[in-house]
Amino acid sequence: MKLCTGTMMATAIIYSAGDAQATSPDEIYSTYETYDGQDLELTVDNSGTHFTIWSPKAEAAKVLIYDSGRNSTPIQTIGMNKSEHGTWRASVPGQLYGKFYTFQIKYDGKWLDETPGVWAKAVGINGKRAAIIDFANTNPEGWDSDKGPELKNINDAVLYEMHHRDFSVHPNSGIANKGKFLALTEQGTTNTFGDKTGIDHLKELGITHVHILPSYDYNSVDETQLPSNQYNWGYDPYNYNAPEGSYSTNPSDPSTRIKEMKEMVKSLHDAGIGVVMDVVYNHTAQNDDSNFSLTAPGYYYRHREDGSYSDASGCGNETASERQQMRDYIINSVKYWAEEYHIDGFRFDLMAIHDTTTMNEVAKTLKEINPNIFVYGEGWTAGDSPLPVGQRALKDNVSAIPDIAVFSDDIRDAIKGHYTDESDRGFATGKPGLEETVKIGIVGATNHPQVDYSKGNNSKKPYANSPKQVINYVSCHDDLTLTDKLAKSLPEDDIKARQRAAKLAQTIVFTSQGTPFMFAGEEVFRDKKGVHNSYKSPDSINAIDWNMKHENADLFNYYKELIKLRKSHPAFRMTSSEDVAKNLVFDDVKGESGLISYSLKNNANGDVWKEIKVVFNGSDGPKYIKIPKANWIVVAEDGQLDAEGLGESKGGRLMVAPRSALILGREK
C-alpha cells in the first residue's frame, strides 16, 4: 500500500495518426523496435559529449543545452539524427561538464514539452533539467572499497523502515543536518537526556539494514522552497535515477545530492548496516507530462480499451513492465543504483503491478552484481490491471518468483487487528479466533502439517516455497503506527498495558520464520497522533521525538534484546519449508483461546540450543502451560526479555502472564 500525491485521470496519447489502423495499444507497441544499449541519455568521453534517446515514433528530436538548472534560455540547440532500433543521437565536441540539458521530440505534428529524459542520472533543482557532471568527483573517500554487510540469506536481516525527515528533523534528535542524507553520517548525537540518536541509535538497537523511503527525485516537494518544510513520503516518481534534492544540503548543485547520498551509504556501511531502497516503478507522478510520455508517448503505460490510463496503482496510471523497453528500464535502473550507489536491497512498491518475468530478471541481475543483495515487495495492487492475474508478482504467485519476498498481511492483521478498522483487536490485544492465522505467520506461510490454512483470515493456502519469501511485520509507514493502533483498539488501557501488547506483538514477529521488519521509532513507542496516512502531514505529526527513548527505555531495551536473541539463534531463521515442518512443532493447547505454544527442536538450523520453547499469551488473563522437565534458560517472561537469560527453570506447570511471551531454551 501507499499514498499518492495526486491522481491525474487524463486520457493518454497512445498512438500517432500513422498508427491509426492498429486495433489496440498492445498491438501498436509490440511493433516498436527496442534498444538494449548502455549508452542511453548521455555519455561523455575523450571525443565529446553524446546524447541518445529512445523514441521510435518521434518525427524529429533535439537537445537543448543550458548554462543553469533553471530560469535561463538555451545557449545551444542541437538537432538529433534518427539512428538504429528507435533511437535518436547527437554529439558535440568537448566535455560539457557543468552544463544542463533537455530533450524535445516532435510527435504527431507537434513539439512536445522539454524533458530531462528517462535516464537522467544528475539533475538540477526540481529535476526539470538534466546535468552533465563527472561522477568520479562525487565519490567519497574510500568509496572504491566500500561494501555493505555480508548476508547469507534474506532472513538473516533485521529491516528498519525510515523516512529521512522523520528520523532526524525533531529538535530533540541532536542532529545538525536535519532531514538530510548527511543526518546518517553524524556520530555522537544524543537527545536531551544523553541517549544515543541517529546512526549510533541504529547500531545500539542492532538492526542490520535500513529501508529508506523513496530517495530518488520525486515530484511533490518544491526544492526552491525548502524553508517551508514541505513533506512527502516520495511515492510520486519524477526522475528515477537521480537522488531527491530536498534531502541534500544544496539541491541546485547536481553533484551535491549524489555525493551526499553516497556519503550516507558509506557511513551506514562503515557501521555494518546495509541500505535498502524503496523503489516505485509501478507508476509515475504525471501522466501525459511524465518523462516517459514526453519521449515515447503511451508506450511505457498500460491502457484501458478506451485508451485511458489503466490505474492499478490508484495514482492515475500504471507502467507496463511486460513491454521490453520498460522491462529493460526497471532492470537497468536497479542495476545502476546497485553499482553506482552500492545499494544492498530493493523494496518494490505495489510489486504485483509488475510481471513475474521482470521481477525474476531483476533478482537475477542484482545477484550477479552482489550476492548479498535481496529484493522484496508488496504482493498486491491498489486496483485491477490488464495484466493477467497469473502473470502478476502477487503474494499468491510468490512461488513463481523464488528469489523474492513478499510482505505478510496475514501476521500483520492477525497480531494487531485489521488495518481497515482502527478499533479492531488482534491476537496480541485479546481477540479470540486468530490463533491459526498467527501460526501461518509463525511458519513463514509455508506448508506445515499442523497449520490449518482453511482457518486463515487472509490466506487459505500456503503460498511461500520457503520462509525466505516472507517479510513479517505489524506496522510500517502506511496506516496507523503500532502505538496509535494500540491506543485506538485499547482505549481503556494505560501506556504500560499497551506497551505489554507492543512487546508481545513484536516478539511474535521477531521469533517467526521469515524476515522481521519494523517501522522506525516503534522501539521508542513513536506515534503519529492518530493520523493514518501521513504522506504529506507536517513534521509535528511525522517526526520521531527522541526524548521518548528516555521515557520508554524499558521498551527500547526489550527491542534491543529481542533483536539480539534473533541474531544469536539461527533456529528463528530456518531457510527451507522442510526444516520448518520438521523442527517447528506446535503443542496441543486443547483449543484454548489466546494461547499458542510451540518448540524449535533438533538444534534447528544449527542452533546451539537443542530446543527452544516459545509460548504466546494474547489474552487478558494468565495461562498455564506444561513444560518438559529439563534445565531451561528463561529468556522472556512477563514482559521482560534478556537474550542471555533472565534466570533458570526446571520446567513443569508454568504460568504465562497476560499479553506476554514465555521463551525458554535448553542445550540438552
VENRAVEN-V788296 format. One record per residue. N is the residue number from 1. RES is the residue in one small letter. SS is DSSP state (H for helix, E for strand, - for the rest). OMEGA is omega in whole degrees, 0 to 359 (999 if undefined). D_CENTER is the distance of its C-alpha to the mean C-alpha in Angstrom with 1 decimal. Layout:
{{N | RES | SS | OMEGA | D_CENTER} {N | RES | SS | OMEGA | D_CENTER}}
This chain:
{{1 | m | - | 173 | 10.8} {2 | k | - | 180 | 10.8} {3 | l | - | 180 | 13.8} {4 | c | - | 178 | 15.6} {5 | t | - | 180 | 18.0} {6 | g | - | 180 | 20.8} {7 | t | - | 183 | 21.9} {8 | m | - | 187 | 24.4} {9 | m | - | 179 | 26.6} {10 | a | - | 173 | 28.7} {11 | t | E | 186 | 30.4} {12 | a | - | 166 | 29.2} {13 | i | - | 186 | 31.6} {14 | i | - | 174 | 31.4} {15 | y | - | 180 | 34.5} {16 | s | - | 185 | 37.5} {17 | a | H | 182 | 41.1} {18 | g | H | 181 | 41.8} {19 | d | H | 193 | 39.3} {20 | a | - | 181 | 40.9} {21 | q | - | 180 | 42.4} {22 | a | - | 186 | 39.1} {23 | t | - | 181 | 38.3} {24 | s | - | 177 | 34.5} {25 | p | H | 182 | 31.5} {26 | d | H | 178 | 30.4} {27 | e | H | 179 | 33.9} {28 | i | H | 188 | 34.0} {29 | y | H | 178 | 30.8} {30 | s | H | 179 | 31.7} {31 | t | - | 183 | 34.7} {32 | y | - | 169 | 32.8} {33 | e | - | 178 | 33.1} {34 | t | - | 185 | 29.8} {35 | y | - | 182 | 29.4} {36 | d | - | 178 | 27.4} {37 | g | - | 183 | 28.8} {38 | q | - | 185 | 26.9} {39 | d | - | 179 | 28.8} {40 | l | - | 178 | 27.3} {41 | e | E | 192 | 27.3} {42 | l | E | 166 | 29.0} {43 | t | E | 178 | 30.7} {44 | v | E | 178 | 33.1} {45 | d | E | 184 | 35.7} {46 | n | - | 181 | 39.3} {47 | s | - | 178 | 40.6} {48 | g | E | 180 | 38.7} {49 | t | E | 190 | 35.7} {50 | h | E | 182 | 34.6} {51 | f | E | 179 | 32.7} {52 | t | E | 171 | 31.5} {53 | i | E | 174 | 29.8} {54 | w | E | 181 | 29.4} {55 | s | - | 192 | 31.2} {56 | p | - | 182 | 33.5} {57 | k | - | 176 | 35.2} {58 | a | - | 176 | 35.8} {59 | e | - | 176 | 39.5} {60 | a | E | 179 | 39.2} {61 | a | E | 179 | 36.7} {62 | k | E | 175 | 37.0} {63 | v | E | 177 | 35.3} {64 | l | E | 182 | 35.9} {65 | i | E | 182 | 36.0} {66 | y | E | 174 | 35.7} {67 | d | - | 185 | 36.6} {68 | s | - | 184 | 33.8} {69 | g | - | 180 | 30.4} {70 | r | - | 172 | 32.0} {71 | n | - | 176 | 35.4} {72 | s | - | 178 | 37.4} {73 | t | - | 181 | 39.2} {74 | p | - | 177 | 38.7} {75 | i | - | 180 | 41.0} {76 | q | E | 173 | 41.0} {77 | t | E | 187 | 40.3} {78 | i | E | 175 | 40.1} {79 | g | E | 180 | 40.7} {80 | m | - | 181 | 38.5} {81 | n | E | 178 | 40.1} {82 | k | E | 185 | 39.1} {83 | s | - | 188 | 38.1} {84 | e | H | 172 | 37.0} {85 | h | H | 174 | 34.4} {86 | g | H | 182 | 33.8} {87 | t | E | 172 | 33.3} {88 | w | E | 186 | 35.1} {89 | r | E | 172 | 35.9} {90 | a | E | 178 | 37.6} {91 | s | E | 173 | 38.5} {92 | v | E | 177 | 40.2} {93 | p | - | 178 | 42.0} {94 | g | - | 178 | 40.6} {95 | q | - | 189 | 37.2} {96 | l | - | 179 | 36.1} {97 | y | - | 181 | 33.9} {98 | g | - | 179 | 33.4} {99 | k | - | 177 | 33.8} {100 | f | E | 182 | 31.5} {101 | y | E | 169 | 31.5} {102 | t | E | 172 | 30.7} {103 | f | E | 174 | 31.5} {104 | q | E | 180 | 33.5} {105 | i | E | 173 | 34.6} {106 | k | E | 186 | 37.5} {107 | y | E | 180 | 36.7} {108 | d | - | 175 | 39.1} {109 | g | - | 182 | 41.6} {110 | k | E | 171 | 39.4} {111 | w | E | 178 | 37.6} {112 | l | - | 179 | 34.0} {113 | d | - | 177 | 32.3} {114 | e | - | 179 | 31.3} {115 | t | E | 174 | 27.8} {116 | p | - | 183 | 26.2} {117 | g | - | 183 | 25.3} {118 | v | - | 184 | 22.1} {119 | w | - | 179 | 21.9} {120 | a | - | 182 | 22.5} {121 | k | - | 173 | 21.1} {122 | a | - | 185 | 22.9} {123 | v | E | 174 | 23.8} {124 | g | - | 185 | 26.0} {125 | i | H | 184 | 25.4} {126 | n | H | 170 | 23.4} {127 | g | H | 184 | 22.8} {128 | k | - | 179 | 26.0} {129 | r | - | 175 | 27.6} {130 | a | E | 184 | 26.4} {131 | a | E | 178 | 27.8} {132 | i | - | 182 | 29.7} {133 | i | - | 174 | 29.0} {134 | d | - | 185 | 29.6} {135 | f | H | 178 | 26.3} {136 | a | H | 180 | 28.2} {137 | n | H | 180 | 28.9} {138 | t | H | 184 | 25.3} {139 | n | - | 176 | 24.9} {140 | p | - | 176 | 25.2} {141 | e | - | 180 | 28.0} {142 | g | - | 184 | 27.2} {143 | w | H | 183 | 24.4} {144 | d | H | 181 | 26.1} {145 | s | H | 182 | 25.8} {146 | d | - | 172 | 22.3} {147 | k | - | 181 | 19.9} {148 | g | - | 182 | 17.1} {149 | p | - | 174 | 17.9} {150 | e | - | 184 | 19.3} {151 | l | - | 182 | 17.7} {152 | k | - | 180 | 19.9} {153 | n | - | 181 | 17.5} {154 | i | H | 183 | 13.8} {155 | n | H | 166 | 15.2} {156 | d | H | 182 | 16.8} {157 | a | - | 168 | 13.5} {158 | v | E | 189 | 12.9} {159 | l | E | 183 | 9.4} {160 | y | E | 184 | 9.6} {161 | e | E | 183 | 7.2} {162 | m | E | 173 | 9.3} {163 | h | - | 186 | 10.6} {164 | h | H | 182 | 13.4} {165 | r | H | 181 | 16.2} {166 | d | H | 190 | 15.6} {167 | f | H | 191 | 15.7} {168 | s | H | 193 | 18.9} {169 | v | - | 184 | 20.8} {170 | h | - | 178 | 22.9} {171 | p | H | 181 | 26.5} {172 | n | H | 182 | 26.4} {173 | s | H | 184 | 23.6} {174 | g | - | 184 | 26.4} {175 | i | - | 182 | 24.2} {176 | a | - | 184 | 26.0} {177 | n | - | 186 | 23.3} {178 | k | - | 178 | 21.7} {179 | g | - | 185 | 18.5} {180 | k | - | 172 | 18.6} {181 | f | H | 186 | 17.0} {182 | l | H | 177 | 20.2} {183 | a | H | 183 | 19.6} {184 | l | H | 173 | 17.9} {185 | t | H | 185 | 21.0} {186 | e | - | 178 | 23.4} {187 | q | - | 176 | 25.0} {188 | g | - | 180 | 27.4} {189 | t | - | 182 | 26.0} {190 | t | E | 172 | 27.0} {191 | n | - | 183 | 27.3} {192 | t | - | 185 | 30.8} {193 | f | - | 179 | 31.7} {194 | g | - | 176 | 30.8} {195 | d | - | 183 | 27.7} {196 | k | E | 174 | 25.1} {197 | t | - | 174 | 22.2} {198 | g | H | 184 | 19.7} {199 | i | H | 177 | 19.0} {200 | d | H | 176 | 22.1} {201 | h | H | 180 | 20.6} {202 | l | H | 178 | 17.5} {203 | k | H | 180 | 20.1} {204 | e | H | 180 | 22.3} {205 | l | H | 175 | 19.7} {206 | g | - | 179 | 19.0} {207 | i | - | 181 | 15.2} {208 | t | - | 184 | 14.4} {209 | h | E | 167 | 11.0} {210 | v | E | 173 | 9.3} {211 | h | E | 183 | 5.6} {212 | i | E | 176 | 6.8} {213 | l | - | 191 | 6.4} {214 | p | - | 184 | 8.1} {215 | s | - | 170 | 10.9} {216 | y | E | 182 | 12.8} {217 | d | E | 181 | 16.0} {218 | y | E | 199 | 15.6} {219 | n | - | 199 | 18.6} {220 | s | - | 180 | 19.1} {221 | v | - | 179 | 20.1} {222 | d | - | 184 | 23.6} {223 | e | - | 176 | 23.6} {224 | t | - | 185 | 27.4} {225 | q | - | 185 | 27.3} {226 | l | H | 176 | 25.0} {227 | p | H | 179 | 27.7} {228 | s | H | 175 | 27.0} {229 | n | - | 174 | 23.7} {230 | q | - | 184 | 21.8} {231 | y | - | 168 | 18.4} {232 | n | - | 176 | 15.4} {233 | w | - | 179 | 11.7} {234 | g | - | 178 | 11.8} {235 | y | - | 180 | 11.0} {236 | d | - | 190 | 14.4} {237 | p | E | 175 | 14.4} {238 | y | E | 174 | 17.8} {239 | n | E | 188 | 17.9} {240 | y | E | 192 | 15.1} {241 | n | E | 175 | 16.5} {242 | a | E | 180 | 17.5} {243 | p | E | 177 | 15.9} {244 | e | - | 184 | 16.2} {245 | g | H | 183 | 19.7} {246 | s | H | 177 | 19.5} {247 | y | H | 177 | 17.7} {248 | s | - | 179 | 20.7} {249 | t | - | 180 | 24.2} {250 | n | - | 184 | 25.8} {251 | p | - | 179 | 24.0} {252 | s | - | 178 | 27.3} {253 | d | - | 185 | 27.3} {254 | p | H | 182 | 25.1} {255 | s | H | 186 | 25.3} {256 | t | H | 183 | 24.3} {257 | r | H | 180 | 20.7} {258 | i | H | 182 | 20.3} {259 | k | H | 183 | 22.2} {260 | e | H | 175 | 20.6} {261 | m | H | 177 | 17.0} {262 | k | H | 178 | 18.6} {263 | e | H | 176 | 20.4} {264 | m | H | 181 | 17.3} {265 | v | H | 181 | 15.9} {266 | k | H | 179 | 19.4} {267 | s | H | 178 | 19.9} {268 | l | H | 177 | 16.9} {269 | h | H | 178 | 18.1} {270 | d | H | 178 | 21.6} {271 | a | - | 180 | 20.5} {272 | g | - | 185 | 19.2} {273 | i | - | 177 | 15.5} {274 | g | E | 183 | 13.0} {275 | v | E | 175 | 10.3} {276 | v | E | 182 | 6.8} {277 | m | E | 176 | 6.1} {278 | d | E | 184 | 3.9} {279 | v | E | 189 | 6.9} {280 | v | - | 180 | 9.2} {281 | y | - | 187 | 12.2} {282 | n | - | 178 | 13.4} {283 | h | - | 175 | 15.5} {284 | t | - | 181 | 17.0} {285 | a | - | 183 | 18.1} {286 | q | - | 179 | 21.7} {287 | n | - | 181 | 23.8} {288 | d | - | 181 | 27.1} {289 | d | - | 180 | 26.5} {290 | s | - | 178 | 23.2} {291 | n | - | 175 | 23.5} {292 | f | - | 184 | 23.2} {293 | s | - | 182 | 26.1} {294 | l | - | 176 | 28.2} {295 | t | - | 178 | 28.3} {296 | a | - | 189 | 28.4} {297 | p | - | 175 | 29.0} {298 | g | - | 192 | 27.6} {299 | y | - | 191 | 26.6} {300 | y | - | 186 | 22.8} {301 | y | E | 170 | 22.6} {302 | r | - | 183 | 23.7} {303 | h | E | 171 | 26.7} {304 | r | - | 183 | 28.8} {305 | e | - | 180 | 32.3} {306 | d | - | 179 | 33.6} {307 | g | - | 179 | 31.6} {308 | s | E | 180 | 29.2} {309 | y | E | 168 | 25.5} {310 | s | - | 193 | 23.8} {311 | d | - | 178 | 21.0} {312 | a | - | 179 | 18.6} {313 | s | - | 187 | 15.9} {314 | g | - | 183 | 18.1} {315 | c | - | 174 | 18.0} {316 | g | - | 178 | 21.2} {317 | n | - | 171 | 20.4} {318 | e | - | 181 | 18.5} {319 | t | E | 186 | 18.5} {320 | a | - | 185 | 20.6} {321 | s | - | 182 | 18.8} {322 | e | - | 177 | 21.9} {323 | r | - | 193 | 24.1} {324 | q | H | 183 | 24.6} {325 | q | H | 177 | 24.1} {326 | m | H | 177 | 20.7} {327 | r | H | 179 | 19.7} {328 | d | H | 181 | 21.0} {329 | y | H | 181 | 19.1} {330 | i | H | 182 | 15.6} {331 | i | H | 182 | 16.7} {332 | n | H | 178 | 18.5} {333 | s | H | 179 | 15.8} {334 | v | H | 176 | 13.2} {335 | k | H | 179 | 16.5} {336 | y | H | 180 | 17.4} {337 | w | H | 180 | 14.4} {338 | a | H | 184 | 14.9} {339 | e | H | 185 | 18.6} {340 | e | H | 185 | 19.1} {341 | y | H | 177 | 16.5} {342 | h | - | 179 | 16.1} {343 | i | - | 188 | 12.3} {344 | d | - | 181 | 11.8} {345 | g | E | 182 | 8.7} {346 | f | E | 175 | 6.4} {347 | r | E | 184 | 3.6} {348 | f | E | 176 | 6.1} {349 | d | - | 180 | 6.8} {350 | l | - | 187 | 10.1} {351 | m | H | 183 | 10.5} {352 | a | H | 172 | 14.0} {353 | i | H | 178 | 15.3} {354 | h | - | 179 | 15.3} {355 | d | E | 185 | 18.1} {356 | t | H | 179 | 18.1} {357 | t | H | 178 | 20.2} {358 | t | H | 183 | 17.8} {359 | m | H | 176 | 14.9} {360 | n | H | 177 | 17.5} {361 | e | H | 176 | 18.6} {362 | v | H | 182 | 15.2} {363 | a | H | 181 | 15.0} {364 | k | H | 181 | 18.7} {365 | t | H | 182 | 18.6} {366 | l | H | 179 | 16.0} {367 | k | H | 177 | 17.9} {368 | e | H | 177 | 21.0} {369 | i | H | 185 | 19.8} {370 | n | - | 183 | 18.6} {371 | p | - | 180 | 18.9} {372 | n | - | 180 | 16.5} {373 | i | - | 175 | 13.4} {374 | f | E | 185 | 11.3} {375 | v | E | 173 | 9.1} {376 | y | E | 182 | 7.5} {377 | g | E | 177 | 6.7} {378 | e | - | 183 | 8.5} {379 | g | - | 180 | 12.1} {380 | w | - | 174 | 13.8} {381 | t | - | 175 | 15.0} {382 | a | - | 180 | 16.3} {383 | g | - | 182 | 19.7} {384 | d | - | 185 | 22.0} {385 | s | - | 173 | 21.9} {386 | p | - | 179 | 24.8} {387 | l | - | 181 | 22.8} {388 | p | - | 184 | 24.6} {389 | v | H | 182 | 22.8} {390 | g | H | 180 | 23.7} {391 | q | H | 184 | 21.8} {392 | r | E | 177 | 18.5} {393 | a | - | 182 | 15.4} {394 | l | - | 172 | 15.8} {395 | k | H | 182 | 15.5} {396 | d | H | 178 | 19.3} {397 | n | H | 186 | 19.2} {398 | v | H | 177 | 17.0} {399 | s | H | 179 | 20.2} {400 | a | H | 177 | 20.5} {401 | i | - | 194 | 17.4} {402 | p | - | 182 | 18.3} {403 | d | - | 183 | 16.0} {404 | i | E | 180 | 12.7} {405 | a | E | 177 | 11.3} {406 | v | E | 177 | 10.6} {407 | f | E | 178 | 10.1} {408 | s | - | 172 | 13.6} {409 | d | H | 177 | 14.9} {410 | d | H | 183 | 18.2} {411 | i | H | 181 | 17.9} {412 | r | H | 184 | 16.1} {413 | d | H | 181 | 18.9} {414 | a | H | 183 | 21.6} {415 | i | H | 190 | 21.1} {416 | k | H | 186 | 21.0} {417 | g | - | 188 | 22.3} {418 | h | - | 185 | 21.1} {419 | y | - | 183 | 18.6} {420 | t | - | 182 | 21.1} {421 | d | - | 187 | 23.9} {422 | e | - | 181 | 23.6} {423 | s | - | 183 | 26.8} {424 | d | - | 178 | 26.0} {425 | r | - | 176 | 26.1} {426 | g | - | 181 | 24.6} {427 | f | H | 184 | 25.9} {428 | a | H | 180 | 25.2} {429 | t | H | 167 | 27.1} {430 | g | - | 180 | 30.1} {431 | k | - | 180 | 29.7} {432 | p | - | 173 | 31.5} {433 | g | - | 183 | 30.9} {434 | l | - | 186 | 27.2} {435 | e | H | 184 | 28.1} {436 | e | H | 177 | 27.6} {437 | t | H | 175 | 24.1} {438 | v | H | 179 | 23.1} {439 | k | H | 176 | 24.7} {440 | i | H | 177 | 22.6} {441 | g | H | 183 | 19.6} {442 | i | H | 181 | 21.8} {443 | v | - | 178 | 22.6} {444 | g | - | 177 | 19.0} {445 | a | - | 177 | 20.2} {446 | t | - | 180 | 22.7} {447 | n | - | 183 | 26.3} {448 | h | - | 185 | 28.3} {449 | p | - | 183 | 32.0} {450 | q | - | 180 | 31.9} {451 | v | - | 179 | 29.1} {452 | d | - | 184 | 30.4} {453 | y | H | 179 | 27.6} {454 | s | H | 179 | 30.1} {455 | k | H | 179 | 29.5} {456 | g | - | 181 | 25.7} {457 | n | - | 185 | 24.6} {458 | n | - | 182 | 21.6} {459 | s | - | 181 | 22.3} {460 | k | - | 178 | 25.9} {461 | k | - | 175 | 25.4} {462 | p | - | 183 | 23.5} {463 | y | - | 182 | 20.8} {464 | a | - | 174 | 19.4} {465 | n | - | 179 | 21.6} {466 | s | - | 179 | 20.4} {467 | p | H | 177 | 18.4} {468 | k | H | 183 | 16.2} {469 | q | H | 185 | 14.7} {470 | v | E | 173 | 13.5} {471 | i | E | 181 | 10.8} {472 | n | E | 182 | 13.0} {473 | y | - | 172 | 12.4} {474 | v | - | 175 | 14.6} {475 | s | - | 179 | 12.7} {476 | c | - | 183 | 9.6} {477 | h | - | 178 | 9.8} {478 | d | - | 172 | 11.4} {479 | d | - | 184 | 15.0} {480 | l | - | 169 | 17.2} {481 | t | - | 177 | 16.3} {482 | l | H | 179 | 17.9} {483 | t | H | 181 | 20.8} {484 | d | H | 178 | 21.4} {485 | k | H | 179 | 21.3} {486 | l | H | 178 | 23.8} {487 | a | H | 181 | 26.0} {488 | k | H | 185 | 26.1} {489 | s | H | 178 | 26.8} {490 | l | - | 188 | 29.1} {491 | p | - | 182 | 30.9} {492 | e | - | 184 | 34.1} {493 | d | - | 174 | 32.5} {494 | d | - | 185 | 32.4} {495 | i | H | 181 | 29.5} {496 | k | H | 179 | 30.6} {497 | a | H | 178 | 30.6} {498 | r | H | 179 | 27.1} {499 | q | H | 173 | 25.9} {500 | r | H | 178 | 27.6} {501 | a | H | 178 | 25.5} {502 | a | H | 178 | 22.3} {503 | k | H | 179 | 23.4} {504 | l | H | 181 | 24.2} {505 | a | H | 182 | 20.9} {506 | q | H | 177 | 18.9} {507 | t | H | 176 | 21.7} {508 | i | H | 180 | 21.1} {509 | v | H | 189 | 17.4} {510 | f | H | 176 | 18.1} {511 | t | H | 179 | 21.2} {512 | s | - | 175 | 20.0} {513 | q | - | 187 | 19.5} {514 | g | - | 182 | 16.0} {515 | t | E | 180 | 13.1} {516 | p | E | 184 | 12.9} {517 | f | E | 179 | 10.0} {518 | m | E | 180 | 11.2} {519 | f | E | 183 | 10.9} {520 | a | - | 177 | 12.5} {521 | g | - | 176 | 16.2} {522 | e | H | 184 | 16.7} {523 | e | H | 174 | 18.8} {524 | v | H | 179 | 21.2} {525 | f | - | 179 | 21.2} {526 | r | - | 175 | 19.4} {527 | d | - | 173 | 20.0} {528 | k | - | 175 | 19.6} {529 | k | - | 175 | 23.2} {530 | g | - | 180 | 22.5} {531 | v | - | 182 | 20.5} {532 | h | - | 189 | 18.3} {533 | n | - | 189 | 16.4} {534 | s | - | 188 | 16.6} {535 | y | - | 176 | 14.9} {536 | k | - | 177 | 18.1} {537 | s | - | 182 | 19.9} {538 | p | - | 179 | 21.7} {539 | d | H | 180 | 21.0} {540 | s | H | 176 | 23.5} {541 | i | H | 192 | 21.0} {542 | n | H | 187 | 17.7} {543 | a | - | 174 | 19.0} {544 | i | - | 175 | 19.1} {545 | d | - | 188 | 22.8} {546 | w | - | 173 | 23.2} {547 | n | - | 176 | 26.7} {548 | m | H | 177 | 25.2} {549 | k | H | 178 | 24.6} {550 | h | H | 182 | 28.4} {551 | e | H | 184 | 29.1} {552 | n | - | 183 | 26.8} {553 | a | H | 180 | 27.5} {554 | d | H | 179 | 28.2} {555 | l | H | 179 | 24.8} {556 | f | H | 180 | 23.1} {557 | n | H | 177 | 25.4} {558 | y | H | 177 | 24.7} {559 | y | H | 182 | 20.9} {560 | k | H | 180 | 22.0} {561 | e | H | 178 | 24.4} {562 | l | H | 177 | 22.2} {563 | i | H | 178 | 19.7} {564 | k | H | 179 | 22.9} {565 | l | H | 181 | 24.2} {566 | r | H | 182 | 21.4} {567 | k | H | 182 | 21.4} {568 | s | H | 188 | 25.2} {569 | h | - | 181 | 25.6} {570 | p | H | 177 | 24.4} {571 | a | H | 178 | 25.7} {572 | f | H | 188 | 22.5} {573 | r | H | 178 | 20.7} {574 | m | - | 189 | 22.8} {575 | t | - | 179 | 21.6} {576 | s | - | 178 | 23.9} {577 | s | H | 179 | 24.8} {578 | e | H | 178 | 28.4} {579 | d | H | 179 | 28.0} {580 | v | H | 181 | 26.3} {581 | a | H | 183 | 29.1} {582 | k | H | 191 | 31.8} {583 | n | H | 179 | 30.7} {584 | l | E | 186 | 29.1} {585 | v | E | 178 | 32.0} {586 | f | E | 176 | 32.0} {587 | d | - | 175 | 35.1} {588 | d | - | 180 | 37.3} {589 | v | - | 174 | 37.2} {590 | k | - | 175 | 39.5} {591 | g | - | 182 | 37.1} {592 | e | - | 185 | 37.0} {593 | s | - | 175 | 34.6} {594 | g | - | 183 | 31.7} {595 | l | E | 173 | 32.2} {596 | i | E | 180 | 30.3} {597 | s | E | 178 | 31.6} {598 | y | E | 177 | 30.9} {599 | s | E | 167 | 31.6} {600 | l | E | 191 | 29.9} {601 | k | - | 170 | 33.0} {602 | n | - | 185 | 34.5} {603 | n | - | 189 | 32.8} {604 | a | H | 176 | 29.6} {605 | n | H | 178 | 27.6} {606 | g | H | 181 | 30.1} {607 | d | - | 178 | 29.8} {608 | v | - | 178 | 32.8} {609 | w | - | 179 | 33.2} {610 | k | - | 180 | 35.2} {611 | e | E | 172 | 33.9} {612 | i | E | 178 | 31.3} {613 | k | E | 181 | 32.1} {614 | v | E | 180 | 29.3} {615 | v | E | 178 | 30.5} {616 | f | E | 174 | 28.7} {617 | n | E | 180 | 30.9} {618 | g | - | 185 | 29.2} {619 | s | - | 182 | 32.6} {620 | d | - | 179 | 34.5} {621 | g | - | 181 | 37.3} {622 | p | - | 175 | 37.8} {623 | k | E | 180 | 37.7} {624 | y | E | 184 | 39.6} {625 | i | E | 178 | 38.8} {626 | k | E | 180 | 41.0} {627 | i | E | 180 | 39.8} {628 | p | - | 179 | 41.8} {629 | k | - | 180 | 44.2} {630 | a | - | 175 | 42.8} {631 | n | - | 184 | 42.0} {632 | w | E | 168 | 38.5} {633 | i | E | 179 | 36.3} {634 | v | E | 183 | 34.9} {635 | v | E | 180 | 31.3} {636 | a | E | 180 | 30.2} {637 | e | E | 172 | 32.7} {638 | d | - | 175 | 33.1} {639 | g | - | 177 | 29.9} {640 | q | E | 181 | 30.4} {641 | l | E | 174 | 28.7} {642 | d | - | 184 | 29.7} {643 | a | - | 179 | 28.3} {644 | e | - | 178 | 31.7} {645 | g | - | 175 | 33.6} {646 | l | - | 183 | 35.1} {647 | g | E | 183 | 38.3} {648 | e | E | 177 | 40.0} {649 | s | E | 177 | 41.0} {650 | k | - | 181 | 43.5} {651 | g | - | 183 | 41.9} {652 | g | E | 181 | 43.9} {653 | r | E | 184 | 43.2} {654 | l | E | 177 | 40.4} {655 | m | E | 173 | 39.2} {656 | v | E | 185 | 35.5} {657 | a | - | 180 | 35.1} {658 | p | - | 178 | 33.6} {659 | r | - | 180 | 29.8} {660 | s | E | 176 | 29.3} {661 | a | E | 169 | 28.7} {662 | l | E | 179 | 31.4} {663 | i | E | 180 | 30.4} {664 | l | E | 176 | 33.2} {665 | g | E | 177 | 33.5} {666 | r | E | 181 | 36.5} {667 | e | - | 183 | 37.5} {668 | k | - | 999 | 40.5}}
